[in-house]
Structure formats: structure tokens, C-alpha cells
């Protein structure tokens, strides 16, 4: 029962969070923002999580997940409410900072507590369910946002997205006792450092691979709406394209347990990143909505494997009682990619156009897959 509650809360919160990204990027364009300004907006979502995620993980290891999850939901609600009450580009930047910070607390807490549900043999299934919840939310958020923008406008679209957050608050308050505490830290002696976790080679490789995948995912969520808008597509069409990407992540995650029985994680992750790289190479050659949806589906198949694999491996490899801290490092690495990649590619987009953005990111993914394939050990 606890796992299904966690998945439900994930769907409600992440739907609002992913939907806000679509609304914010298109709203910023409507307010006159260029590609570089959109890149700065993307980076603002990730700036505070980059700085605070490890601290948040340590805090959650000490106090448990319930209060951080509740605080995270309240913060996401406040971030969505700000542009409704105070419209303007400056408000979007501040709200992006707040949204990224608040959702980081919720996400790190959820990732840490998921491994504490049930028995050790249940962890793979639990993280699979959680990743499916994220896929459902990633499907619903852009779809709801796109149709709401077309029919209700930007500010009303944000109000629609906040409905799920209200339901999440009610569920967390009503069923608070169903959320377990993560395993206690059995090694409380002084001198513990983040570097201790980074010195574990398997963990370090997972952090790096997760960063490549997460950066590519984030770039898609923000630049696909901008690219599709420049091609003359409506907000509804853009929402459907993004939803197709999310549907692909759901499909691949349903088949992932069967794939893991026949292939090791390294091979699956490497092939997935190569697929994502190829999809990025295709984007600049198409502007038709159906073609972009098909390529987005391919990209979703590639990127959709990264999250469940990395979450499960990080929990299993982290020392007892430091799972949320390890999750915080993962979030930090991911958000380092979120901050640097949008700024770099935003500058590339402003100077050289969208084709350069997509092709450059394809090259980055290809390099990441090659490095991961060369350095990681195989199962025998």
C-alpha cells in the first residue's frame, strides 16, 4: 500500500512540475524571450538543486521523508502560483528557482524512501513502479499544459496544474503514517564526506551516466517546445509531441525487467544513450508534427531507461543509511548538467540556430555512451 501511495504522490507532483516547464517556456516566448533567455530560464530550474541536493539528502537521511515531501509539494504550489499573481518574465525566473528547489526536496525524499519499502528483493520492482509513475506524469503534464494553454491561456493553465498539488497535500496529510523512514545511518562517526561516496567506482560511473541522460532529457523538455513553436505548431500539438516522448519512456520501463534478465545494465544503458544520440541527430531535418512525435518516441525509448536503472543501482551501492545522500549526489550531478547544458546550448542556439543545438547534444550523448561502454565492467 505504501508503494502505491508514493507512486500516486509522484504522479500528482511531477505532473504539475513537468507541465510548468511547458507553460514557462512558451509563456517566456510570448513575453519576448529569445533562445538564450530560455536557456537561462532552464538553468534557473536547476541552480538551487545543484547547490542544495546533497545537503537535502543528508537532512532526509536524518529526519525521514515525510516533512521534506510535504514541504516540497507546498514549494511547487507556491512556484506555480507566482506567475498567476504577478505576471512577467522576471517572475518566471524567480518561480523557476523556487520550483526547482522545492521539487528537489520532494524527489530526493521519494527516491530515498522507495528503497525502504518492503524487503531488499522488492527494490527493483519498487523503483520500476516509481519510474512508471514518473513516465505517467511526464505524459500528463505536457498534454494538460498544452491543451490548457490553447483553451484557457497561460495563467489559467498554471491553475489547472495546481489541482494535482492540492490532491497531493491532502493525501500526504491523510496517509502520513504510510510513508516509511529510510534505513538509519549505522555509521554516524565523524569524518563522513561526500567524497567517500564518490570514491566508490560503480557509484561514480552511475552518477556520470545519469548526468548525461538527465541533461539530454532536460534539453528536450525545454527546446522541443521552442523548436516546434518556431515551426508554427500549436500548443496542443507541442503538448502531444512531448506526451509521445513520455509514452515511450513508459513503454520501455514496462519491458525493462525482462531486458535485465537477458542483458546487463551497462549494455542496456550504453545502447539506450546511442539511440538517444541518433534521435537528436534527426530532429533538425523535420518540422512536421507527426515526424517530430515519431522521433520523440525514439528519444523516449533511449532516455527512459536511465532513471530506473540509476535509482536502483544507487540505493543498492550506497552505504547503509546514506541512500538519500547518494540520491542527492545524483540530483547534484544531474542539475550540474541542467545548469551548464541549457546555457551552453542556449548560446549555440542564439548564434547558430536550433540545428546546432540538437546536433551538438547528439555528439555529447555519443561521447557519453562511448565512455560508459569503455570504462564500466561487465557481468560474466
C-alpha positions in Angstrom: 0.0 0.0 0.0 2.8 2.4 0.9 4.5 2.0 -2.5 1.3 2.8 -4.4 0.8 5.9 -2.3 4.3 7.0 -3.1 3.7 6.4 -6.8 0.4 8.4 -6.7 2.2 11.3 -4.9 4.9 11.2 -7.6 2.3 11.4 -10.4 0.5 14.3 -8.8 3.6 16.4 -8.1 5.6 15.6 -11.2 2.6 16.3 -13.5 2.5 19.8 -12.2 6.3 20.2 -12.3 6.7 19.0 -15.9 3.6 20.9 -17.0 5.0 24.1 -15.6 8.1 23.7 -17.8 6.0 23.7 -20.9 3.9 26.7 -19.7 7.0 28.6 -18.6 8.9 28.1 -21.8 6.0 29.1 -24.1 5.0 31.9 -21.7 8.5 33.3 -21.9 8.4 33.2 -25.7 5.1 35.1 -25.6 6.8 37.7 -23.4 9.6 38.2 -25.9 12.3 35.9 -24.6 15.0 34.6 -27.1 16.8 31.3 -27.1 19.5 32.4 -24.7 16.9 33.8 -22.3 15.1 30.4 -22.5 18.4 28.7 -21.7 18.8 30.9 -18.6 15.2 30.0 -17.5 16.1 26.3 -17.9 19.2 26.8 -15.8 17.3 28.5 -13.1 15.2 25.4 -12.5 18.4 23.5 -11.7 20.5 26.1 -10.0 19.4 25.6 -6.4 19.1 21.8 -6.6 22.7 21.9 -7.9 23.8 23.7 -4.7 21.5 22.1 -2.1 20.7 18.5 -3.2 23.5 16.8 -1.2 22.5 18.8 1.9 18.9 17.8 1.3 19.9 14.1 1.1 21.8 14.3 4.4 18.9 16.0 6.1 16.4 13.4 4.8 18.6 10.6 6.0 18.3 12.1 9.5 14.7 13.3 9.7 12.9 11.0 7.2 10.9 11.7 4.1 7.5 12.9 5.3 8.3 16.6 6.1 10.6 17.2 3.1 7.9 15.7 0.8 5.2 17.9 2.2 7.4 21.0 2.1 8.4 20.2 -1.5 4.8 20.0 -2.6 4.0 23.3 -0.9 7.0 24.9 -2.6 6.0 23.6 -6.0 2.5 25.1 -5.4 4.0 28.4 -4.5 6.2 28.4 -7.6 3.3 27.8 -9.9 1.1 30.4 -8.1 3.7 33.2 -8.5 3.3 33.9 -12.3 -0.5 33.7 -11.8 -0.4 36.5 -9.2 2.5 38.5 -10.7 2.8 38.0 -14.5 6.1 38.9 -16.1 9.4 37.4 -17.3 11.2 38.3 -14.0 8.6 36.4 -12.1 9.1 33.3 -14.3 12.8 33.3 -13.4 12.2 33.6 -9.7 9.4 31.0 -9.9 11.8 28.6 -11.7 14.3 28.9 -8.9 11.6 28.1 -6.4 10.1 25.2 -8.4 13.4 23.5 -8.9 14.4 23.8 -5.2 11.0 22.6 -3.9 10.7 19.6 -6.3 14.3 18.6 -5.5 13.3 18.1 -1.8 10.3 16.0 -2.8 12.3 14.0 -5.4 15.3 13.2 -3.2 12.9 12.1 -0.4 10.9 9.9 -2.7 14.0 8.3 -4.2 15.4 7.5 -0.8 12.2 6.2 0.8 11.3 4.0 -2.1 14.2 1.7 -1.3 13.0 1.4 2.3 9.6 0.0 1.3 9.3 -3.8 1.7 12.2 -6.2 1.5 15.6 -5.8 -0.3 14.3 -8.1 -3.1 11.4 -5.7 -3.7 13.6 -2.7 -4.6 13.9 -3.4 -8.3 10.1 -3.7 -8.5 9.6 -0.6 -6.3 11.9 1.6 -8.4 10.3 0.2 -11.6 6.9 1.3 -10.3 8.3 4.7 -9.3 9.8 5.2 -12.8 6.4 4.3 -14.4 4.8 6.9 -12.1 7.3 9.5 -13.4 6.5 8.4 -17.0 2.8 8.8 -16.5 3.3 12.2 -15.0 5.7 13.2 -17.9 2.9 12.2 -20.3 0.1 14.0 -18.5 2.0 17.2 -17.6 2.8 18.4 -21.2 -0.5 17.2 -22.5 -2.6 19.0 -19.9 -0.4 22.1 -20.2 -0.6 22.3 -24.0 -4.4 22.0 -24.2 -4.9 24.3 -21.2 -2.7 27.0 -22.8 -4.7 26.8 -26.1 -8.1 27.0 -24.5 -7.5 28.9 -21.2 -4.3 30.9 -21.5 -1.0 30.7 -19.7 -2.1 31.8 -16.2 -5.2 29.6 -16.1 -3.1 26.7 -17.4 -0.9 27.0 -14.3 -4.0 27.0 -12.1 -5.2 23.8 -13.7 -1.8 22.2 -13.0 -2.1 23.1 -9.3 -5.2 20.9 -8.8 -3.0 17.8 -8.6 -0.8 19.5 -5.9 -3.8 20.1 -3.7 -4.8 16.5 -4.0 -1.2 15.5 -3.1 -1.2 17.7 0.0 -4.5 16.1 1.1 -3.1 12.6 0.5 0.2 13.3 2.4 -1.7 14.7 5.4 -4.3 11.9 5.5 -1.9 9.0 4.9 1.3 10.3 6.6 1.9 7.1 8.6 2.1 5.1 5.4 5.3 6.8 4.4 8.2 4.8 5.9 11.5 6.2 7.2 14.7 5.3 5.2 17.1 2.9 6.9 19.0 4.6 9.8 22.6 5.6 9.2 24.6 2.9 11.2 27.9 4.7 10.7 27.5 8.1 12.5 31.2 8.6 13.3 32.7 11.9 12.3 34.5 12.5 9.1 31.9 11.3 6.7 32.2 13.1 3.4 30.6 13.2 0.1 34.0 12.2 -1.3 33.6 8.8 0.4 30.7 8.1 -1.9 32.4 9.5 -5.0 35.4 7.2 -4.3 33.2 4.1 -4.9 33.9 3.5 -8.7 30.5 1.9 -9.5 28.6 4.7 -7.8 30.8 7.3 -9.6 30.0 5.8 -13.0 26.3 5.8 -12.3 26.4 9.4 -11.3 28.1 10.4 -14.6 25.9 8.3 -16.8 22.8 9.7 -15.1 24.1 13.2 -15.7 24.4 12.6 -19.5 20.8 11.2 -19.7 19.3 13.8 -17.4 20.9 16.7 -19.3 19.6 15.4 -22.6 16.1 14.9 -21.1 16.0 18.4 -19.8 17.2 19.9 -23.0 14.4 18.1 -24.9 11.7 19.3 -22.5 12.6 23.0 -23.0 13.9 23.2 -26.5 11.4 21.0 -28.2 8.5 23.4 -27.4 10.7 26.3 -28.6 11.7 24.5 -31.8 8.1 23.3 -32.5 6.8 26.8 -31.9 9.2 28.2 -34.4 7.9 25.6 -36.9 4.4 27.1 -36.5 2.9 24.2 -34.4 0.1 25.0 -31.8 0.5 24.5 -28.1 -1.8 21.4 -28.3 0.4 19.8 -31.0 3.5 20.6 -28.9 1.9 19.0 -25.8 1.0 15.9 -27.8 4.6 15.6 -29.1 6.0 15.8 -25.6 3.4 13.3 -24.4 4.6 10.9 -27.1 8.1 11.1 -25.7 6.7 10.3 -22.2 4.6 7.4 -23.6 7.9 5.9 -24.9 9.5 6.2 -21.5 6.6 4.3 -20.0 6.7 1.6 -22.7 10.5 0.9 -22.3 10.1 0.8 -18.5 7.4 -1.8 -18.7 9.8 -4.0 -20.7 12.9 -3.1 -18.7 12.6 -6.0 -16.1 12.5 -8.6 -18.9 15.5 -6.9 -20.6 17.5 -7.0 -17.4 17.1 -10.8 -17.3 19.0 -11.2 -20.6 21.4 -8.2 -20.6 23.5 -6.4 -18.0 22.8 -2.8 -17.0 25.9 -1.4 -18.8 24.9 -2.8 -22.1 21.3 -1.6 -21.8 22.4 1.9 -20.7 25.0 2.2 -23.4 22.7 1.2 -26.2 20.0 3.5 -24.9 22.3 6.5 -24.9 23.3 5.7 -28.5 19.6 5.5 -29.5 19.1 8.9 -27.9 22.1 10.4 -29.7 20.7 9.2 -33.1 17.3 10.7 -32.3 18.8 14.1 -31.6 20.6 13.9 -34.9 17.2 13.5 -36.7 15.4 16.5 -35.2 16.8 19.3 -37.3 15.7 17.7 -40.5 11.9 17.6 -39.7 9.3 20.2 -38.7 6.1 18.1 -39.3 4.3 17.3 -36.0 3.9 13.6 -36.8 7.6 13.2 -37.7 8.7 15.1 -34.5 6.4 12.8 -32.5 8.0 9.7 -34.0 11.5 10.9 -33.3 10.4 11.9 -29.8 9.2 8.4 -29.3 12.6 7.1 -30.3 14.3 9.5 -27.9 12.0 8.5 -25.1 12.9 4.8 -25.6 16.6 5.8 -25.2 16.3 8.2 -22.3 13.6 6.3 -20.4 16.0 3.6 -19.2 18.3 5.8 -17.3 16.2 6.8 -14.3 15.1 3.4 -13.0 18.5 1.8 -13.6 20.4 4.6 -11.8 17.9 4.9 -8.9 18.0 1.2 -8.1 21.8 0.9 -8.5 22.5 3.9 -6.3 20.3 2.6 -3.5 22.0 -0.8 -3.7 25.5 0.5 -3.9 25.2 3.3 -1.3 26.4 2.5 2.3 23.5 1.8 4.7 21.8 5.0 5.9 23.3 7.1 3.2 20.8 6.3 0.3 19.2 9.8 0.3 22.7 11.4 0.4 23.7 9.3 -2.6 20.4 10.3 -4.3 21.3 13.9 -3.5 24.7 13.5 -5.3 22.8 12.1 -8.3 20.5 15.1 -8.3 23.5 17.4 -8.0 25.3 15.8 -11.0 22.0 15.9 -13.0 21.4 19.5 -12.2 25.0 20.4 -13.0 24.1 19.2 -16.4 20.8 21.1 -16.2 22.6 24.4 -15.5 25.5 24.1 -17.9 23.8 22.4 -20.9 21.0 24.9 -21.3 23.3 27.9 -21.0 25.8 26.4 -23.5 23.2 25.2 -25.9 21.1 28.4 -25.5 24.1 30.4 -26.6 24.7 28.0 -29.5 21.0 28.3 -30.5 21.1 32.1 -30.4 24.3 32.1 -32.5 23.8 29.2 -34.9 20.2 28.1 -34.7 18.3 25.0 -33.4 20.1 22.5 -35.7 23.3 23.2 -33.9 21.7 22.7 -30.5 20.4 19.2 -31.5 23.5 18.0 -33.3 25.8 19.2 -30.6 23.8 17.4 -27.9 23.8 14.3 -30.1 27.6 14.5 -30.1 27.7 14.9 -26.3 25.5 11.8 -25.8 27.5 9.7 -28.3 30.7 10.6 -26.3 29.0 9.7 -23.1 27.9 6.3 -24.4 31.3 5.6 -25.7 33.0 6.4 -22.4 30.4 4.4 -20.4 31.0 1.4 -22.7 34.8 1.6 -22.3 35.1 2.1 -18.6 32.3 0.1 -16.9 32.7 -3.6 -16.0 30.5 -6.3 -17.4 28.6 -9.2 -15.8 30.1 -12.6 -16.5 
